């Protein structure tokens, strides 16, 4: 009997293919989650930097104004 005609073997091969497909889908999902997580973290870092820069500029302006007020 040719090997390709064995129904039990065909069923096993089909199950293996399905398992591999599920694993690949799971891996792709994990990669996507990680990419999204990294994007979010990067956005947070950028926003922190922007906020920090904004605060720094405000402080510098306030210090200049205080210096001008002290001259009087």
N, C-alpha and C positions, 0 to 999 in steps of 0.2 A: 504494500500500500504506500503510495507517495506521501511524503511528510506534509505537504500542503493540504491534504485531504483530511487530516486528523482533526475532528471537531473540537476535541478538548484542547489541543495545542493552539488552534485558531482562537479559541475563547481566551486562553491565557495571553496570547499575543495582543488581542484586542484590549484586554484589561491593562496590560503593560502600557500600551499606547495611551489609553485614557489617563492612567496615573501620571505619565510623563507630561501629558497636556495640562493636567491639573497643577502639577508642580511648576510648570512654566508660567501658567497664569498667576499662581501665587507669588512667584518671584517677581513678575512684572508689577503686580500690585504693590509688593513691598518696595520696589524701586521707586514707583510713583509716589508712595507715601513719603519715602525718604526725601525725594526731590522737593515735594511740597513743604515738608518740614524744614529743609534747608533754606528754601526760598523765604519762608516765614521768619526764620531766625535772622537771615540776612536783612530783611526789611526792618526788623526790630532794631538791629545794630545800627542801620543807616539812620533810622528815626532818632535813636539815642544820640548819635553823633550830631545830627541836625539840631536837636534840642539843646545839646551841650554848647554848640557853637552860638546858638541864639542867646542862651543865658550868658555866655562869656561876653558877647557884644553888649548886652544890656548892662552887665556889671561895669564894663569899661565906660559906657555912656554915663552911668550913674556916678562913677568915680570922677569923671570929668566935671559933671555938674556940681558935685560936692566940692571939688577943688575950686571951681569958679565962685561958689557961694562963700567959701572960706576967705577969699580975697577981699571981700567987702569988709 
